[in-house]
Amino acid sequence: MRGLRIVLLLLLVLLGWLQYRLWFGSGGQREVAQLESQVRQQARDNAGLQQRNDALAAEVEDLKSGEAAVEERARNELGMIKPGETFYRVIEPQEPAPAEPAP
């Protein structure tokens, strides 16, 4: 009878130790939940970066294949014009800054 109690006590201690490792130890539930959260965040970041990469790849393909995209970029970013065209720049009038009252 005494041997059975010792075995039962050892099994309870073993069960407690295993439960502790499951919930709080290395590779336990807390760490798994934290890693799953990091994986979800990384997947969101990757999706955003993939969209950006797809847009850039489409832009590169457009620049390689057509003259219209190159011309548009040259006009907008470099201010270039075709021969025979006249360039007009429209400048919006600036509103005067309010005067500060003298002390």
N, C-alpha and C positions, 0 to 999 in steps of 0.2 A: 504494500500500500504506500509505503514511504517513497519507493522508487517511482511510482506512478505520479506522485505529487511533484517530484523533482523534474520529471520529464514534462509535466504540464507547465510548471513554472518556466522551464527552458523554452518551451514552445511559445508561451506568452511573451517572454523577453524577445525572442526572435521575431515574433509578429510585430511588437512595438518598434523594434529596430528597423524592420522592413517598411513599416508605415512612415516612420520618420524619414527614411531615405526617399520614399516615394514622394512625399509632400515637400520636404525641405532640402534634401540632399542634392548633390550634383546630378543634373539630368532629371530633376524632379518636376513636378507639375508647374511650379512657379517659373522655372527656367524655360520649360516648353511653351508656356503661355507668352512669355516675353519674346522668345524666338519667333513664334507665330505672328506676333504683332510686328516685329521687325521685317518679316517676310512680306506681310501685307503692305507695309509702308514702301518697301523696296519695289514691289510689283506696281504700286501706283506711280512711283518715280520712273520706273522703266517704261510704263505706258506713255507718260508724258514725253519722255525723251524719244521714244519710238515715233510718236506723232511729229515731233520736231524734225527728226531724221528723215521721215517720209516727205515732209514738206520741202526740206532742203534738197533731197534727191530729185523731187519733181522739178524744182527750180533749176537745178543743174541740167537735167535732161532738156528742159525748155530752152535754156541758153545754148545748149549744144545743137539742138535741132532747128531752131528757127531764128530768123533775122529780126522778127518783130520784138522779141524779148530783149535782144541785145540793144536794139534801137531805143526801146522804152527806157532801159536802164541808163543808157548813155545820155538821154535827154533829162531824166529825172535826177540822177546822181551826179553827173558830170557837167550838166548845163550845155550840152552840145546841141547844135542846130544843123540842119541840112543846108547845102549851098543854095543861095537864092532866097532863103527864109529871112524874115526880120524878127529879131528878138525884142520882146517888150517885157519889161518888169514892172509889175504893179506893186506899189508900196502903199500900204495902209497908213493913214495919218495916225500918229501917236497922240494919245490924250495927254495934256500937260499934267505933271505931278502936282498934287495939292500942296500949296505953300504951308509951311509950318508957322504957327503963330509965334511971334517974338515974345520972350518972357518979360 
